[in-house]
Amino acid sequence: MSGPELPPPAEILPHAGAMVLLSRVLHHEEDHTVCAVDIDSQSMFRDAAGNVAAWVGIEYMAQCIAAHAGLVGRASGKPPQLGFLIGSRRVDFHTPGFRRGQTLEATARRVWGGAEGLVSFECTLLDASTRALLAEGRLNCFTPAAGAVFGGGT
């Protein structure tokens, strides 16, 4: 599925306001999702020049995973679910950062795992214009069972 039938990220992420870092969902299939990130004057974590450090790319990739989970859940009538980034493997950055005015394409492809519990995704960040690989790695996440309660005593 791609194009206008895909909802805006704010409708499928368990984030709110400025913490929704994705600009658009570009494409979604059963095992992967592609999202756009516009580096602009509204971008969180930007420096004085409007640029964003490469390490923020991990969050862009993690939010693409959350968008994937949100779209899978939405197809079953479920609201966005809370998930946790628990680790990464072989994350490589091929750039020091992202420039103001640049559009990134984040891809998250499920390697293993299901809708709940542990799940692993191979992720990439590309420059949307040049198709240059900017970052890549495997992110491991945990999605608790629906209705799970965290924290708090009795």
N, C-alpha and C positions, 0 to 999 in steps of 0.2 A: 504494500500500500504506500502511496506517495502522493504528494501534492496537497490540494486544498482540503481533502477529507481528513487530514491529520489535525488533531487539536493543538492549541498552543501549549508550550511546555508548562505554564502555570497551572493548567488543568490536569496534568498527569504526574506532576512531581509533588513529593511531600515537603516542598520548600515554599516559602512565601516572600513576596516583595523583592527586594534587591538581591536576595540569595538565589533567585532563579537566574542562573548564569547562561542558560541556553537561550538562543534567539528563536529558533524554529526547529521543528522536527521535519526532516527532509524525506525520510524513507523508513519503512518498518516492515519486517518480515518475522516469521516465527523465531528465527535464531539470531537476528541482528537488527540494529537500529542505527540510523545515521541522523545526526543533528548538526545545526549550524550555530556558531558562536561568533557574533559580531563584536570586535574589539572597538568600542566607541566611548564617548564621553560618559556613558552610563555604566561602563564596566566596573565591577567591583575589583579591588586589588590593583588598580592602575597607579602608576607613579605620576610625578608632576608633568611629565611629557605625554601622559595618556597611554603609555605602554604597560604591558602586563608581563611579569616574570614567568619563565617557562614552568616553574614548579606548580603554578596554578592549573596547568594543563591536566594534572591528576584529578582535580575537581571537575573540570570539563568532561573528562572521560567518565568519571563516577556519575555525574548527572546524566550522561547519555545512557548509562546502565539503568539509572532510576527511570528515565523516560521509557526505556524498553520494558521494564517491569510494570510501569504505569499503563502502557498500552496493552500489555498482555492481560493485566487485571481488568482494565476497562472493557475488554472484549467479553469478560465473564461478569460484568456488572459490578465490579469491586472498585472502591475508591483507591487513590494512591496509598501504598503501604510504606511504612517506615523500613529502611534498610541501613546497613552499616558497612562501610568500607573497612575491612579488617586487615588487609595487607596487599602488597604488590610484589611482583617478581619481574625481574629484567626490564625495568622501566628505563628507557633511553630517551634523552632529550637531544634533538639534533639542531637546536636553536637556543639562544640565550633568553628569548622571550618573544612576545607577540606584539606587533606594532599597532598603534592606533590606526583605524581604517581597514585593518586586515580582517578577513572573514576566515574562520577555521571550520573544518568539517571533522566532527568527532564521530567515530564509528565504534560501536560495542558489539562484538560477536560472541555469543555464548559458547563456551568450550565444554562445560559440564555443569550439572546441577539443575534443579527444578525451580518451581515457583516459591518454595519455602526452604529454609535451611541454607547450607553453603552453596555458593554458585561462583563460577569463575568465567571471566570474559577477557578475550584478547581485544585490546583497544588501540586505536590510532588517532592521531591528530594530523590533518593535512592542511596546507594552505589551499583554500578553495579556488584561488585563481591559478596558481602555478602547479598545483597537485604535489608540491614538495612535501615529503614526510617530515614532520616537525617533532613528533613524539610517538612512542609506542611502548606497549607493555601489557602485562597480564594483571588484572585487578581481581582480587578475591573479596567477596561480599557475603554478608549474612542477612537473610530476611527471616524475621521471626514469624511464627504461625499467627494468623489473624487473631486478634484479641489478646495477644500476649501482653502482660503487664510488667513494666520495668521499674526498679527503684522502690523507694518508699518503704517504710516499716509498717507495723500494724496499726 
